[in-house]
Amino acid sequence: MSTTTQTHTQSEVRKFATTNDERPVPRGDTKSKLTFYAPPADGSKPWNYVETPPAGSPQRNYGEDEHEVTIHDVRGREADFNINTNGFGVLQNIRSEMSYEQWEDESRVKETYYAEVEKLLLDNVPGAKQIFIFDHTIRRSAQGAKRAPVNRAHIDQTTASAEARVHHHMQSSAPELLRGRVRLINVWRPLNGTVYTNPLAYADSRSVPDNDIVGVEHRYPDRTGETAGVKYTEQGQWHYWSGMGNEERILLQCYDSQDGARTPHSAFQDPRTAGEGWKGRESVEVRALVFG
C-alpha cells in the first residue's frame, strides 16, 4: 500500500543512505531483542495500569519473555505489503500542514491533523466510508518524556475492546455499524525527521497465531479497557521501515471484523544506532475506527 509514484528495486536500496540529518541511515535486515508476553506466575488474568498504580501494587502482574528476532526492512518493497493481507501497509509522499512546534497544541492536532488522517484513510483504505478518530499519542525517547516508545510486543485493541469502542463512540449508530465491516487502524509517523533510534517493528499478521495473542486488562484511573500481549513464536515474521521520515506513514491494523488481520508491534533498539550521538525519535500515532 503506497502512494509513491516512483518505486525502488531492492538492488537500488543501499546499505546506508545519507539524509538531511547528516547521519548514515542503516538499511537492510537487522537483528534485535524484542520483549514478548509471559503469563502471570499465579495463573491469574493479566493486567497493567496505564498510569501510576495504587499504593502497594505493581505496574503489571505479568512477565516478560525476551527473544532475538530478525527484523526485515521493507524499504524498496513498500508495494509488497497491505493491511488486508499483512495487517500493515505503508504510505509515502504524504504532506502535512502541521509544523514541528504545533504538535504541542492539542486543539491544533485535533483540528488539522485529524482531518488529514481522515482523508488519508478514506483515500487509501479500500471500502472505507466513514472514519471516527478517537485519540492520539505523542511519544518521545528523551528522558522524562510523558510517553516513551513501547518496547513490548502488543496490539492496541482486542476484539472485545474494539467493539466496546464502537458502542462508546458511535452510541445509537453502533448496532448498525457493527453489522458491517469495522476496522481499527493506528496511523503512525515520525515528528522530527529521520528515525534512527527506537524504530517501530511490526509482525505480519499471518505469522502470529491467534493462540499467541492474549487479552490484557488496561486499567485507566476511570475505566478498564483491554489490549493484547503477544507471545513469542518462532514463525513470527517481523518488519520495519528503515530511515522513516516525516512524509511517510505506517498503517497498523489492530482489528478487522472481516478478515481478522491484526498487527503485533513494538519499538526496538537497532544495534547499529545503539551508541551515543544518535537522535532520539519522536512520533505520533492516531487511532481511528474505520467503517465500510
N, C-alpha and C positions, 0 to 999 in steps of 0.2 A: 504494500500500500504506500505509494509515493507520489507526490505531486511534482517531482522533479521532471523537467523536460529533457535533461541530459543525464544519462546513466553512465556508470563506470564499470568496466570489466574488472574481474578480480586481479588480473595482471597489472592493471593501472593503479591499484591501491598499494602505495609504498609502505614499507615497514614504519617509516617516520615521515611526517609531513610538517612543514613549518606553518604556523598560524600567526595572526596578528598579536598573539600573546608572546611571541618570540621565544617560545619553548617548543622543542620537538614533541610531537604527539605520538606516543606509541601506537602502532597499528597491529592488527592481526590478533590471532587467538592468544589467550593468556591463561595462566592457572592462578587460582586464589582459593583461600579457605572461606566457605560460606557457613553460616550458623543456621542449623535446622532445628526443628521442634523435637523435644524429648518429653514424654508424658510425666505428669506428677508422680513422685515415688509412691504416694499412698493410693494411687488409682482414682483420685477424685477428679471432678470436672475441671479443666484448666481455665484459669482466669488471669487477667492482668489489669492494673489500674493505669489509666491514661495519664493522670496527674499524680500528685503526692498521695501515697496510700494512707489509710488510717493508722494511727499510732499502734505500733507493735505488729503491723502486717508487712510482709514483703511486697515488693512491686508486682511480682507474679509468683504463681505456685508451680510452674512447670520449668523444665530444664532446657539445656542446650546440647546440641549434638553437632560438632564441627567436623567438616569434611572438605578436603581439597577437591575442586572440580575444574574441568576445562571450561572456559567461557569463550564462546565463539564470536568473532567480530562480524557484524552484519554490514559493515561499511563496504560498499561496492556491490552488495547483494540486496539492496533495500526492497526491490520489487519482488523478491522471493517470499516475502512474508506478509500475511494479512490476519486480521483479528479473528475472522471466522474459522480459519484453519489452525493457526498457531497460537491464538489468544493474544497476539500483539501485532502491531503494524507501525510503520514509521512514515513520517511526512517531512518534506524538505521545502525550502524556499517559502517559509511562512512568515509574512511580515506582521509586526505588531506596532500599535501606536503607543505602547507603554514604554516610557523611559526608565532607566535603572532607578532613579530617585522616586518614581511614582509607586513602586511596589510597597512602600511603607504606608501608602494611603489606601486604607481598606475600601472606602467608598469608590475610589478611582478604579481599583481592581475589579470590583463588582460591576461597575458601570461600563467600563471599557473592555477589560479582558474577558469577562464572562460573555459579552456579546461576540467577541472574536472566537471564543471556544465554541459557542453555539453554532455559529456559521461554519466553522471548521468541521464539526461533527455532521451537520446536515449535508455538507458538500462531499464528505469523504467516507461516511459510513453507509453502505448500501441499505436502502429501505428505511432509513431514519426519517421520521416525520415530525417528531416533537422532542424537544430537549428540556430537561429541568436540571439546572446546576445547583447542587445543594451545599457545597463547601469547597474550600481550597486550603492548602498548607504550604507555607514557605519554609524551606529547610536550608540551614547553613552549617557548614562543617567547622566554623570558627568556634573556639572555646567560649562557653557562656551563651551560645545561641539558644533561643527559646525552643526551637525544634531542630534537631540534628538529623542527618541521614540515618535511616533504619537499617542496621546491619544484621538483619534476621530474615530468613525466607518466610514470606507470608503472602496472604491475599487479603485485600482490603475488606471484602464482604463475603458472607456465605449466602446460600440461597435464602435462608430464613431472614437474615438481616437486610438483604436486598429487597425482598418482598415487603418487609416491615417499613423500609424507607418509602416505597411506593405508597403504602397506606398513609404514612405520616405526612408526606409532602403533597400528595395528589388528592387525598381525602375522598370526597364523594365520587371522584372520577376513577379511583383506584380499581374497583372491581372490573370495570370495562377495560381499562388499560392492561390489566393483568391477564385478560383473555387473549391479548395479542402478544407480540414479541417485546420483551423487555431486556435491555442490556444496561449494565453499569460500567462505565468506561472512565478510566483515570487518564487525563491528558497531562503529560509530563514534559517539562522543558527547563533548560538552564536559564539563569538570570544574568550571570556575569561573564559571559563568553565561554570559550572552550572549556569543556570538562576534562580535567586531568586526574583529580583525586576523587575517591568515592563515587565512581560511575555507577550507573544502575544496571544490574543484571536481571534477566527475566527468562523464565523457562518456557519452552514450547509446551503448550497446554497438553498436547497429546502424549508427552513423555512422562507425565506425573499422574499416576493412577488415583482414582477417587479415594481409595482407602489410605492414601498418604496425605490427605487433606483433613485437618482436624479443627472443628469449631472451637473457638476460644472466647469466653466472655470478655468483653471490652468494657470495663467499668469506668464511666464518667461520674462526676460529682452528682449529677441529676438524673442519670439514666444508665441502662446497661444495653450495649449493643453486642455485636458478635463479629469477630474477624476470623481468619483461618490460619493456623500454623501449618507448616509444611514439613513432613518427614523427609529424611534423605532417601533417595532411591538411586541406584546405580544407572538406571536408564534415563535419568533426567538430562535433558539437553538444554544447556544454559547459553544465553547470548548477551551481548552488549553492543553499543554503537560507539566506536572509538572517536574521540575528539568531538563529541556532540557540541553544537553551537546554538546560539540564541534563536536562529531561524529554523530550527529543527524540532520536531515533536515526536514523542512516543505515545502511542495509544495502547494502554494496558486494559484489556477486557477482564473485569473482575467477576462478572456474572453475565450469563446469557440464558434466558429461559428456553431458547430454541435449540441451540447446538451444544450448550453446556461448556463451551470453551472458557477457561478461566486461567489467569496468568499469575503463577507464583513469581515473586520478585524480591530483590534485596539489593541494597548498596553493597559494594565490596571494595577492598583495598587492592588496587593493582600494584603488584610488587615493583613494577617498572617506574612508578611515581610515588614510592613509599618514603623517599628521603626528604630532607628539608628543602625548602625553597619552592615547592610546588604550590600553586594557587589552590586554595580550598574551593570546593564547588558550592554554588548557591543555586537553588532550584525551586520551582513551584509546581505543584500538582493540583489539578482541578478535577473534581469528581462529579459526574453527571449521569442522570438517568436518561436513557435513550429509548424512545418508544417507536415501534414500527420496524 
